[in-house]
């Protein structure tokens, strides 16, 4: 069952910041980052309940090849993507970030 995916503004901000940082490191690396995040989003849309809960109803999916994770919640008819954050960030703030972003 594939669910529609909607994005919170903070996700878009996070994605843009990640893209910019990787592009500064090497031309084209930002595009590779975006492709990896897109692959993760496709997995989330197709199998929304496959990934682990990290706090209450917030789930986390790890992005392949990059040290980032996508945070989201599954609702009855859609998936709401909250954030995409570097995994080196303090895990204690992840649930609060997700809750505030909703």
N, C-alpha and C positions, 0 to 999 in steps of 0.2 A: 504494500500500500504506500503510494507516494503522496506525501502531504505538501501543500503549498508552504513556501518558506517566506517569512517576512523579516525585515531587518530593522533593528533599532538604530537610531542615528549614531549612537556611540560605537556600534559595530563598524559603520562606514568610516568614522573618524579613525578607529583603530586600524582598519584595513589600509587606509591611505597612509597613515604613519609608517606602518610596516613596509608597504611598497616603497615609500620614499627612502627609508633607511637602507633597504636592500639595493635599490638602484644606485645609491651613493657608494655602496661597496663595490658593485660591478654592474656595468650596463647589461640589462636583460635579466638580472637576478630578481628584480622586483616583479617582472612578468612570471617568472618561475614560482615565486611566492604566491601570486594571485592564482595561478593554475592549481597549486597544491591546496589552497584554501577552497577553491571551487570544487575540487574532487572531494574534499571533506564535506562540503555542503550538499553535494549530490548523495553521498552516503547517508547523511543525516535525513535528507528528504525521503529517501527510499526506505531506510531502516531507522526511524526516529527513536525507537526504544532500545536500540542496540548498545548505546553508550551509557557509561556509568553516571549515577547520580553523585553529585559532589556536595549538594546542600539542598535539602527539601526537594523541590521539583526542578532544580537546575541541574542540567547534565553537561558533561564535558566530552568533547571529541578532540583527540590529538591530531594535529596537522602533520602529514608525512613530510619528511625531509627538513622541516623547519621547527624550531623550538617554540611553537605556538599551539594554543588550544582554542577551540570554538566553544562558547558557553551558550546554552539555549534551553528553552522549555518547550515541552510538547503540550499543546492544547488539543481540544477535541477535534478541531478541523484544520489546524495549521501548526507549524513550528515557528516559534519566535526566537530569532537569533539575537542574543543580547550583546555579546562582546567577542572579540578575538584578541587574546592577550599572550604575551611572551610568557613561557612557563617558568622563567626565573623570577617572576614577580612573586611576592609573598602570598602563598596559598590562603592565608587567613583572610585576605581582602577579596578573594574571588567571589564568595557568596554575596558579600555586601555590594560589590560592584554590580553583580547580576540583579540583585533585588532593586537597587536604586535605578537601574536602567530601564526597568519595566514600565 
